[in-house]
Amino acid sequence: MKENKRLYLWGILGFCAANLAAFLIFFIPNYVIEGDIGWFEYVRLFLNKFTEFALPPIAACLLMKIYFDNGVKSALIGAIFFALARIIYLLPYYYLYHIAYGYDSIESISLSALVTVFGAALMWAHIAVLFLIIRMVAIRSTAKSLASDLPPAVQKSMTVDLKKKLNLQAEKVLCTDVHFTSAFDFSMPLTLGIFVATFGEFIINFMREAVDTVMYLVNYAGYYRLGEIIYITGSFVFLVIELLAVHIISYHLFKKIVSNEEN
């Protein structure tokens, strides 16, 4: 348990560091380095994409161990600490944003504070939804496995009460009997849950990228530049890489936490 607390602390510190890095790679090229930054702008864009993609599902995965130990309420409270790390990026970013649009310092800090509160709350909701998806998918997968042991006649005509009992039993099994094989063995309920949550994040980002692409194609019809076409193609390829990388990272991080608990 003590080791897990250290891991959670390191996780929160990691989120703080990731948000600080995201701000610095915006701030330094725009406010410190003078002149054209060239290819670094693309590095900055893709690093930001990865950070925004990765943090919510990784946080949701870390919350699963809190859920195993103390229940859903504690896990949702734990999500607050991960969401608060977003302040490190949002507050200075939107302060500079409002300053650039002509607001004075007091107006800028006030407006950026409002945006930051909303952004942190949105991040909490984002992480919480992904955590609940992992939990729901894992419980239903476990319940389905338990139902397969019932007589065929019972399986065909399961009542609502029986389904509820199976879900309750599945939740107990899930919290006390965790197994790992590989990151892509989706017969394991938790592995499936982690992937579904990460895939949900992939769908959200894919839709954003698709909307941006359609708007670009409509606004610049017939005037496409090669560099922009390469960037668009690379963005969609990068989304697939993010999906696989974040799922693998989340899986192995959760496996490490559970392994430490067992040892």
Phi and psi restraints in degrees (value plus and minus 20) as a CYANA .aco file:
   2 LYS   PHI     -81.8   -41.8
   2 LYS   PSI     -60.8   -20.8
   3 GLU   PHI     -85.1   -45.1
   3 GLU   PSI     -58.6   -18.6
   4 ASN   PHI     -84.6   -44.6
   4 ASN   PSI     -58.0   -18.0
   5 LYS   PHI     -82.1   -42.1
   5 LYS   PSI     -58.7   -18.7
   6 ARG   PHI     -82.6   -42.6
   6 ARG   PSI     -63.3   -23.3
   7 LEU   PHI     -83.2   -43.2
   7 LEU   PSI     -59.9   -19.9
   8 TYR   PHI     -84.8   -44.8
   8 TYR   PSI     -61.1   -21.1
   9 LEU   PHI     -82.4   -42.4
   9 LEU   PSI     -65.1   -25.1
  10 TRP   PHI     -83.1   -43.1
  10 TRP   PSI     -55.4   -15.4
  11 GLY   PHI     -82.2   -42.2
  11 GLY   PSI     -66.1   -26.1
  12 ILE   PHI     -85.6   -45.6
  12 ILE   PSI     -62.5   -22.5
  13 LEU   PHI     -82.5   -42.5
  13 LEU   PSI     -56.5   -16.5
  14 GLY   PHI     -83.3   -43.3
  14 GLY   PSI     -59.7   -19.7
  15 PHE   PHI     -85.0   -45.0
  15 PHE   PSI     -61.0   -21.0
  16 CYS   PHI     -81.4   -41.4
  16 CYS   PSI     -64.8   -24.8
  17 ALA   PHI     -83.9   -43.9
  17 ALA   PSI     -60.2   -20.2
  18 ALA   PHI     -84.2   -44.2
  18 ALA   PSI     -61.4   -21.4
  19 ASN   PHI     -89.9   -49.9
  19 ASN   PSI     -56.7   -16.7
  20 LEU   PHI     -84.5   -44.5
  20 LEU   PSI     -63.0   -23.0
  21 ALA   PHI     -82.6   -42.6
  21 ALA   PSI     -60.2   -20.2
  22 ALA   PHI     -82.4   -42.4
  22 ALA   PSI     -58.2   -18.2
  23 PHE   PHI     -90.0   -50.0
  23 PHE   PSI     -63.4   -23.4
  24 LEU   PHI     -84.8   -44.8
  24 LEU   PSI     -56.7   -16.7
  25 ILE   PHI     -95.0   -55.0
  25 ILE   PSI     -31.5     8.5
  26 PHE   PHI    -107.7   -67.7
  26 PHE   PSI     -64.4   -24.4
  27 PHE   PHI     -90.2   -50.2
  27 PHE   PSI     -68.9   -28.9
  28 ILE   PHI     -81.2   -41.2
  28 ILE   PSI     -69.0   -29.0
  29 PRO   PHI     -84.2   -44.2
  29 PRO   PSI     -52.0   -12.0
  30 ASN   PHI    -111.2   -71.2
  30 ASN   PSI     -46.4    -6.4
  31 TYR   PHI    -141.7  -101.7
  31 TYR   PSI     -32.1     7.9
  32 VAL   PHI    -133.7   -93.7
  32 VAL   PSI     -71.1   -31.1
  33 ILE   PHI    -101.4   -61.4
  33 ILE   PSI     110.6   150.6
  34 GLU   PHI    -118.3   -78.3
  34 GLU   PSI     124.1   164.1
  35 GLY   PHI      75.7   115.7
  35 GLY   PSI    -197.1  -157.1
  36 ASP   PHI     -93.4   -53.4
  36 ASP   PSI     107.4   147.4
  37 ILE   PHI    -112.6   -72.6
  37 ILE   PSI     -25.4    14.6
  38 GLY   PHI      37.2    77.2
  38 GLY   PSI    -147.2  -107.2
  39 TRP   PHI     -84.2   -44.2
  39 TRP   PSI     -41.6    -1.6
  40 PHE   PHI     -82.5   -42.5
  40 PHE   PSI     -46.9    -6.9
  41 GLU   PHI     -80.8   -40.8
  41 GLU   PSI     -58.7   -18.7
  42 TYR   PHI     -89.7   -49.7
  42 TYR   PSI     -58.1   -18.1
  43 VAL   PHI     -80.0   -40.0
  43 VAL   PSI     -65.0   -25.0
  44 ARG   PHI     -80.9   -40.9
  44 ARG   PSI     -65.2   -25.2
  45 LEU   PHI     -82.0   -42.0
  45 LEU   PSI     -64.4   -24.4
  46 PHE   PHI     -94.1   -54.1
  46 PHE   PSI     -52.2   -12.2
  47 LEU   PHI     -85.0   -45.0
  47 LEU   PSI     -61.1   -21.1
  48 ASN   PHI     -84.1   -44.1
  48 ASN   PSI     -61.9   -21.9
  49 LYS   PHI     -78.5   -38.5
  49 LYS   PSI     -65.8   -25.8
  50 PHE   PHI     -86.3   -46.3
  50 PHE   PSI     -62.1   -22.1
  51 THR   PHI     -80.8   -40.8
  51 THR   PSI     -67.6   -27.6
  52 GLU   PHI     -86.5   -46.5
  52 GLU   PSI     -53.9   -13.9
  53 PHE   PHI     -91.5   -51.5
  53 PHE   PSI     -63.9   -23.9
  54 ALA   PHI     -99.0   -59.0
  54 ALA   PSI     -58.4   -18.4
  55 LEU   PHI     -80.9   -40.9
  55 LEU   PSI     -68.3   -28.3
  56 PRO   PHI     -81.7   -41.7
  56 PRO   PSI     -68.8   -28.8
  57 PRO   PHI     -87.1   -47.1
  57 PRO   PSI     -53.4   -13.4
  58 ILE   PHI     -85.6   -45.6
  58 ILE   PSI     -63.1   -23.1
  59 ALA   PHI     -81.8   -41.8
  59 ALA   PSI     -63.3   -23.3
  60 ALA   PHI     -80.3   -40.3
  60 ALA   PSI     -57.7   -17.7
  61 CYS   PHI     -87.2   -47.2
  61 CYS   PSI     -61.3   -21.3
  62 LEU   PHI     -83.6   -43.6
  62 LEU   PSI     -53.4   -13.4
  63 LEU   PHI     -87.3   -47.3
  63 LEU   PSI     -42.2    -2.2
  64 MET   PHI     -81.3   -41.3
  64 MET   PSI     -56.3   -16.3
  65 LYS   PHI     -91.0   -51.0
  65 LYS   PSI     -55.8   -15.8
  66 ILE   PHI     -81.4   -41.4
  66 ILE   PSI     -61.2   -21.2
  67 TYR   PHI     -81.8   -41.8
  67 TYR   PSI     -63.5   -23.5
  68 PHE   PHI     -80.5   -40.5
  68 PHE   PSI     -60.0   -20.0
  69 ASP   PHI    -101.4   -61.4
  69 ASP   PSI     -58.3   -18.3
  70 ASN   PHI    -154.2  -114.2
  70 ASN   PSI     -19.9    20.1
  71 GLY   PHI      79.1   119.1
  71 GLY   PSI     155.1   195.1
  72 VAL   PHI     -84.1   -44.1
  72 VAL   PSI     -64.2   -24.2
  73 LYS   PHI     -77.6   -37.6
  73 LYS   PSI     -65.8   -25.8
  74 SER   PHI     -84.2   -44.2
  74 SER   PSI     -56.8   -16.8
  75 ALA   PHI     -85.1   -45.1
  75 ALA   PSI     -62.0   -22.0
  76 LEU   PHI     -87.6   -47.6
  76 LEU   PSI     -54.2   -14.2
  77 ILE   PHI     -87.5   -47.5
  77 ILE   PSI     -60.9   -20.9
  78 GLY   PHI     -79.8   -39.8
  78 GLY   PSI     -50.2   -10.2
  79 ALA   PHI     -83.9   -43.9
  79 ALA   PSI     -45.7    -5.7
  80 ILE   PHI     -79.7   -39.7
  80 ILE   PSI     -61.6   -21.6
  81 PHE   PHI     -86.7   -46.7
  81 PHE   PSI     -56.0   -16.0
  82 PHE   PHI     -89.3   -49.3
  82 PHE   PSI     -58.1   -18.1
  83 ALA   PHI     -87.4   -47.4
  83 ALA   PSI     -55.8   -15.8
  84 LEU   PHI     -83.4   -43.4
  84 LEU   PSI     -46.1    -6.1
  85 ALA   PHI     -82.0   -42.0
  85 ALA   PSI     -41.9    -1.9
  86 ARG   PHI     -85.8   -45.8
  86 ARG   PSI     -42.6    -2.6
  87 ILE   PHI     -77.6   -37.6
  87 ILE   PSI     -55.5   -15.5
  88 ILE   PHI     -78.8   -38.8
  88 ILE   PSI     -52.2   -12.2
  89 TYR   PHI    -110.4   -70.4
  89 TYR   PSI     -68.4   -28.4
  90 LEU   PHI     -87.1   -47.1
  90 LEU   PSI     -64.7   -24.7
  91 LEU   PHI     -82.3   -42.3
  91 LEU   PSI     -72.9   -32.9
  92 PRO   PHI     -90.0   -50.0
  92 PRO   PSI     -53.0   -13.0
  93 TYR   PHI     -82.1   -42.1
  93 TYR   PSI     -70.0   -30.0
  94 TYR   PHI     -97.0   -57.0
  94 TYR   PSI     -41.4    -1.4
  95 TYR   PHI     -83.6   -43.6
  95 TYR   PSI     -70.0   -30.0
  96 LEU   PHI     -84.2   -44.2
  96 LEU   PSI     -56.0   -16.0
  97 TYR   PHI     -80.5   -40.5
  97 TYR   PSI     -67.8   -27.8
  98 HIS   PHI     -92.1   -52.1
  98 HIS   PSI     -54.5   -14.5
  99 ILE   PHI     -79.7   -39.7
  99 ILE   PSI     -62.2   -22.2
 100 ALA   PHI     -83.7   -43.7
 100 ALA   PSI     -46.2    -6.2
 101 TYR   PHI    -115.1   -75.1
 101 TYR   PSI      -5.6    34.4
 102 GLY   PHI      76.1   116.1
 102 GLY   PSI     -16.9    23.1
 103 TYR   PHI     -97.3   -57.3
 103 TYR   PSI     131.2   171.2
 104 ASP   PHI     -99.7   -59.7
 104 ASP   PSI     157.1   197.1
 105 SER   PHI     -82.3   -42.3
 105 SER   PSI     -62.3   -22.3
 106 ILE   PHI     -86.5   -46.5
 106 ILE   PSI     -64.4   -24.4
 107 GLU   PHI     -82.5   -42.5
 107 GLU   PSI     -61.7   -21.7
 108 SER   PHI     -85.5   -45.5
 108 SER   PSI     -64.4   -24.4
 109 ILE   PHI     -88.7   -48.7
 109 ILE   PSI     -54.3   -14.3
 110 SER   PHI     -87.3   -47.3
 110 SER   PSI     -67.4   -27.4
 111 LEU   PHI     -86.1   -46.1
 111 LEU   PSI     -60.8   -20.8
 112 SER   PHI     -87.1   -47.1
 112 SER   PSI     -52.5   -12.5
 113 ALA   PHI     -85.1   -45.1
 113 ALA   PSI     -61.7   -21.7
 114 LEU   PHI     -82.4   -42.4
 114 LEU   PSI     -66.4   -26.4
 115 VAL   PHI     -82.9   -42.9
 115 VAL   PSI     -59.0   -19.0
 116 THR   PHI     -84.9   -44.9
 116 THR   PSI     -63.7   -23.7
 117 VAL   PHI     -80.0   -40.0
 117 VAL   PSI     -65.6   -25.6
 118 PHE   PHI     -83.9   -43.9
 118 PHE   PSI     -62.2   -22.2
 119 GLY   PHI     -85.5   -45.5
 119 GLY   PSI     -60.0   -20.0
 120 ALA   PHI     -87.0   -47.0
 120 ALA   PSI     -59.7   -19.7
 121 ALA   PHI     -84.6   -44.6
 121 ALA   PSI     -59.7   -19.7
 122 LEU   PHI     -85.1   -45.1
 122 LEU   PSI     -59.5   -19.5
 123 MET   PHI     -84.8   -44.8
 123 MET   PSI     -60.6   -20.6
 124 TRP   PHI     -79.5   -39.5
 124 TRP   PSI     -67.2   -27.2
 125 ALA   PHI     -82.2   -42.2
 125 ALA   PSI     -59.5   -19.5
 126 HIS   PHI     -81.4   -41.4
 126 HIS   PSI     -70.4   -30.4
 127 ILE   PHI     -83.5   -43.5
 127 ILE   PSI     -63.0   -23.0
 128 ALA   PHI     -81.6   -41.6
 128 ALA   PSI     -62.9   -22.9
 129 VAL   PHI     -83.1   -43.1
 129 VAL   PSI     -63.9   -23.9
 130 LEU   PHI     -85.1   -45.1
 130 LEU   PSI     -59.1   -19.1
 131 PHE   PHI     -80.5   -40.5
 131 PHE   PSI     -65.9   -25.9
 132 LEU   PHI     -86.2   -46.2
 132 LEU   PSI     -51.5   -11.5
 133 ILE   PHI     -86.0   -46.0
 133 ILE   PSI     -67.0   -27.0
 134 ILE   PHI     -76.5   -36.5
 134 ILE   PSI     -68.9   -28.9
 135 ARG   PHI     -81.1   -41.1
 135 ARG   PSI     -67.8   -27.8
 136 MET   PHI     -82.7   -42.7
 136 MET   PSI     -67.3   -27.3
 137 VAL   PHI     -83.1   -43.1
 137 VAL   PSI     -63.1   -23.1
 138 ALA   PHI     -85.0   -45.0
 138 ALA   PSI     -62.0   -22.0
 139 ILE   PHI     -85.9   -45.9
 139 ILE   PSI     -65.0   -25.0
 140 ARG   PHI     -85.8   -45.8
 140 ARG   PSI     -57.0   -17.0
 141 SER   PHI     -86.1   -46.1
 141 SER   PSI     -61.2   -21.2
 142 THR   PHI     -86.6   -46.6
 142 THR   PSI     -61.8   -21.8
 143 ALA   PHI     -82.8   -42.8
 143 ALA   PSI     -58.1   -18.1
 144 LYS   PHI     -83.2   -43.2
 144 LYS   PSI     -60.1   -20.1
 145 SER   PHI     -85.4   -45.4
 145 SER   PSI     -60.4   -20.4
 146 LEU   PHI     -86.6   -46.6
 146 LEU   PSI     -57.8   -17.8
 147 ALA   PHI     -86.2   -46.2
 147 ALA   PSI     -47.9    -7.9
 148 SER   PHI     -87.2   -47.2
 148 SER   PSI     -36.3     3.7
 149 ASP   PHI    -107.2   -67.2
 149 ASP   PSI     -28.9    11.1
 150 LEU   PHI     -97.5   -57.5
 150 LEU   PSI     138.7   178.7
 151 PRO   PHI     -78.1   -38.1
 151 PRO   PSI     125.3   165.3
 152 PRO   PHI     -73.9   -33.9
 152 PRO   PSI     -58.4   -18.4
 153 ALA   PHI     -84.1   -44.1
 153 ALA   PSI     -58.1   -18.1
 154 VAL   PHI     -89.8   -49.8
 154 VAL   PSI     -58.2   -18.2
 155 GLN   PHI     -82.7   -42.7
 155 GLN   PSI     -55.5   -15.5
 156 LYS   PHI     -94.4   -54.4
 156 LYS   PSI     -45.1    -5.1
 157 SER   PHI    -152.5  -112.5
 157 SER   PSI      34.9    74.9
 158 MET   PHI     -94.5   -54.5
 158 MET   PSI     113.6   153.6
 159 THR   PHI    -102.2   -62.2
 159 THR   PSI     146.8   186.8
 160 VAL   PHI     -82.2   -42.2
 160 VAL   PSI     -61.1   -21.1
 161 ASP   PHI     -83.0   -43.0
 161 ASP   PSI     -59.6   -19.6
 162 LEU   PHI     -86.0   -46.0
 162 LEU   PSI     -59.9   -19.9
 163 LYS   PHI     -82.9   -42.9
 163 LYS   PSI     -59.5   -19.5
 164 LYS   PHI     -84.7   -44.7
 164 LYS   PSI     -62.2   -22.2
 165 LYS   PHI     -83.4   -43.4
 165 LYS   PSI     -59.9   -19.9
 166 LEU   PHI     -83.8   -43.8
 166 LEU   PSI     -60.3   -20.3
 167 ASN   PHI     -85.3   -45.3
 167 ASN   PSI     -60.5   -20.5
 168 LEU   PHI     -84.8   -44.8
 168 LEU   PSI     -62.5   -22.5
 169 GLN   PHI     -85.0   -45.0
 169 GLN   PSI     -60.6   -20.6
 170 ALA   PHI     -82.2   -42.2
 170 ALA   PSI     -58.8   -18.8
 171 GLU   PHI     -84.9   -44.9
 171 GLU   PSI     -60.6   -20.6
 172 LYS   PHI     -84.3   -44.3
 172 LYS   PSI     -64.1   -24.1
 173 VAL   PHI     -82.2   -42.2
 173 VAL   PSI     -63.3   -23.3
 174 LEU   PHI     -81.0   -41.0
 174 LEU   PSI     -59.8   -19.8
 175 CYS   PHI    -100.3   -60.3
 175 CYS   PSI     -35.8     4.2
 176 THR   PHI    -138.0   -98.0
 176 THR   PSI     -33.1     6.9
 177 ASP   PHI    -154.3  -114.3
 177 ASP   PSI      58.4    98.4
 178 VAL   PHI    -117.8   -77.8
 178 VAL   PSI     107.7   147.7
 179 HIS   PHI    -145.0  -105.0
 179 HIS   PSI     128.8   168.8
 180 PHE   PHI    -149.8  -109.8
 180 PHE   PSI     119.3   159.3
 181 THR   PHI    -143.8  -103.8
 181 THR   PSI     -88.8   -48.8
 182 SER   PHI    -168.5  -128.5
 182 SER   PSI     145.8   185.8
 183 ALA   PHI     -86.0   -46.0
 183 ALA   PSI     -36.8     3.2
 184 PHE   PHI    -141.3  -101.3
 184 PHE   PSI       2.4    42.4
 185 ASP   PHI    -111.6   -71.6
 185 ASP   PSI      71.4   111.4
 186 PHE   PHI    -100.5   -60.5
 186 PHE   PSI     -14.5    25.5
 187 SER   PHI     -95.6   -55.6
 187 SER   PSI     -37.3     2.7
 188 MET   PHI    -103.7   -63.7
 188 MET   PSI     102.1   142.1
 189 PRO   PHI     -74.8   -34.8
 189 PRO   PSI     -64.9   -24.9
 190 LEU   PHI     -89.6   -49.6
 190 LEU   PSI     -57.2   -17.2
 191 THR   PHI     -81.7   -41.7
 191 THR   PSI     -63.1   -23.1
 192 LEU   PHI     -82.7   -42.7
 192 LEU   PSI     -64.1   -24.1
 193 GLY   PHI     -81.2   -41.2
 193 GLY   PSI     -63.5   -23.5
 194 ILE   PHI     -82.3   -42.3
 194 ILE   PSI     -62.2   -22.2
 195 PHE   PHI     -87.0   -47.0
 195 PHE   PSI     -62.2   -22.2
 196 VAL   PHI     -81.5   -41.5
 196 VAL   PSI     -62.9   -22.9
 197 ALA   PHI     -83.4   -43.4
 197 ALA   PSI     -63.6   -23.6
 198 THR   PHI     -85.9   -45.9
 198 THR   PSI     -57.9   -17.9
 199 PHE   PHI     -86.1   -46.1
 199 PHE   PSI     -54.7   -14.7
 200 GLY   PHI     -80.5   -40.5
 200 GLY   PSI     -61.9   -21.9
 201 GLU   PHI     -82.9   -42.9
 201 GLU   PSI     -59.3   -19.3
 202 PHE   PHI     -80.7   -40.7
 202 PHE   PSI     -64.2   -24.2
 203 ILE   PHI     -82.6   -42.6
 203 ILE   PSI     -63.5   -23.5
 204 ILE   PHI     -78.7   -38.7
 204 ILE   PSI     -68.3   -28.3
 205 ASN   PHI     -90.6   -50.6
 205 ASN   PSI     -53.4   -13.4
 206 PHE   PHI     -83.6   -43.6
 206 PHE   PSI     -62.5   -22.5
 207 MET   PHI     -83.8   -43.8
 207 MET   PSI     -61.4   -21.4
 208 ARG   PHI     -80.0   -40.0
 208 ARG   PSI     -66.7   -26.7
 209 GLU   PHI     -84.3   -44.3
 209 GLU   PSI     -58.9   -18.9
 210 ALA   PHI     -84.9   -44.9
 210 ALA   PSI     -62.2   -22.2
 211 VAL   PHI     -83.3   -43.3
 211 VAL   PSI     -65.2   -25.2
 212 ASP   PHI     -81.4   -41.4
 212 ASP   PSI     -59.4   -19.4
 213 THR   PHI     -86.5   -46.5
 213 THR   PSI     -64.6   -24.6
 214 VAL   PHI     -82.3   -42.3
 214 VAL   PSI     -63.0   -23.0
 215 MET   PHI     -82.6   -42.6
 215 MET   PSI     -59.6   -19.6
 216 TYR   PHI     -84.6   -44.6
 216 TYR   PSI     -65.2   -25.2
 217 LEU   PHI     -84.2   -44.2
 217 LEU   PSI     -54.9   -14.9
 218 VAL   PHI     -94.1   -54.1
 218 VAL   PSI     -64.9   -24.9
 219 ASN   PHI     -93.1   -53.1
 219 ASN   PSI     -48.2    -8.2
 220 TYR   PHI    -141.5  -101.5
 220 TYR   PSI      17.5    57.5
 221 ALA   PHI     -76.6   -36.6
 221 ALA   PSI     102.7   142.7
 222 GLY   PHI      66.0   106.0
 222 GLY   PSI     -23.5    16.5
 223 TYR   PHI    -145.6  -105.6
 223 TYR   PSI      20.3    60.3
 224 TYR   PHI     -99.9   -59.9
 224 TYR   PSI     114.5   154.5
 225 ARG   PHI    -117.9   -77.9
 225 ARG   PSI     127.5   167.5
 226 LEU   PHI     -77.8   -37.8
 226 LEU   PSI     -64.0   -24.0
 227 GLY   PHI     -80.1   -40.1
 227 GLY   PSI     -57.7   -17.7
 228 GLU   PHI     -91.6   -51.6
 228 GLU   PSI     -56.8   -16.8
 229 ILE   PHI     -85.0   -45.0
 229 ILE   PSI     -62.5   -22.5
 230 ILE   PHI     -83.3   -43.3
 230 ILE   PSI     -60.9   -20.9
 231 TYR   PHI     -82.9   -42.9
 231 TYR   PSI     -63.8   -23.8
 232 ILE   PHI     -82.3   -42.3
 232 ILE   PSI     -66.4   -26.4
 233 THR   PHI     -82.2   -42.2
 233 THR   PSI     -64.6   -24.6
 234 GLY   PHI     -82.2   -42.2
 234 GLY   PSI     -53.6   -13.6
 235 SER   PHI     -84.3   -44.3
 235 SER   PSI     -60.9   -20.9
 236 PHE   PHI     -91.6   -51.6
 236 PHE   PSI     -58.2   -18.2
 237 VAL   PHI     -84.9   -44.9
 237 VAL   PSI     -60.8   -20.8
 238 PHE   PHI     -83.1   -43.1
 238 PHE   PSI     -53.6   -13.6
 239 LEU   PHI     -80.1   -40.1
 239 LEU   PSI     -62.3   -22.3
 240 VAL   PHI     -86.0   -46.0
 240 VAL   PSI     -61.3   -21.3
 241 ILE   PHI     -81.8   -41.8
 241 ILE   PSI     -62.3   -22.3
 242 GLU   PHI     -80.2   -40.2
 242 GLU   PSI     -64.5   -24.5
 243 LEU   PHI     -75.7   -35.7
 243 LEU   PSI     -70.9   -30.9
 244 LEU   PHI     -88.2   -48.2
 244 LEU   PSI     -64.3   -24.3
 245 ALA   PHI     -85.5   -45.5
 245 ALA   PSI     -64.9   -24.9
 246 VAL   PHI     -89.4   -49.4
 246 VAL   PSI     -56.8   -16.8
 247 HIS   PHI     -82.4   -42.4
 247 HIS   PSI     -65.1   -25.1
 248 ILE   PHI     -84.8   -44.8
 248 ILE   PSI     -64.1   -24.1
 249 ILE   PHI     -81.5   -41.5
 249 ILE   PSI     -66.6   -26.6
 250 SER   PHI     -82.0   -42.0
 250 SER   PSI     -64.4   -24.4
 251 TYR   PHI     -80.3   -40.3
 251 TYR   PSI     -70.1   -30.1
 252 HIS   PHI     -91.0   -51.0
 252 HIS   PSI     -51.3   -11.3
 253 LEU   PHI     -86.4   -46.4
 253 LEU   PSI     -65.1   -25.1
 254 PHE   PHI     -85.7   -45.7
 254 PHE   PSI     -60.0   -20.0
 255 LYS   PHI     -80.3   -40.3
 255 LYS   PSI     -59.6   -19.6
 256 LYS   PHI     -84.7   -44.7
 256 LYS   PSI     -62.8   -22.8
 257 ILE   PHI     -82.9   -42.9
 257 ILE   PSI     -66.2   -26.2
 258 VAL   PHI     -86.0   -46.0
 258 VAL   PSI     -59.5   -19.5
 259 SER   PHI     -82.1   -42.1
 259 SER   PSI     -60.7   -20.7
 260 ASN   PHI     -83.2   -43.2
 260 ASN   PSI     -57.4   -17.4
 261 GLU   PHI     -85.3   -45.3
 261 GLU   PSI     -61.8   -21.8
 262 GLU   PHI     -87.9   -47.9
 262 GLU   PSI     -53.1   -13.1
